[in-house]
Amino acid sequence: MNKETYQAMIRGLKATIIEKEVVFGEVDAKNDVLGLLDLLEDLDQFWNSEEDMDLNASDLHTFIEAARKRYSEVRHDG
């Protein structure tokens, strides 16, 4: 894996998370988004554990933490 491929993968997964929310809404997107956040975290830990693929890894970690917190508070009313 090279830096460009890694960064494109991360951007694509983040965009997918955002699009899921836009299309389905938070409630219906919750399970998919939480799964994608787990995937993002796993891929980052595997490919960027030494932060050589992305020197701004803290931005990704902030995104994951904020999204995980937001979605952990989403409740289904039905």
URTAFEN-V617367 format. One record per helix or strand. SS is the DSSP state (H for helix, E for strand). FROM is the first residue (numbers start at 1). LEN is the number of residues. If there is no record, write none. Layout:
ss/from/len
SS/FROM/LEN
SS/FROM/LEN
This chain:
ss/from/len
H/3/45
H/57/16
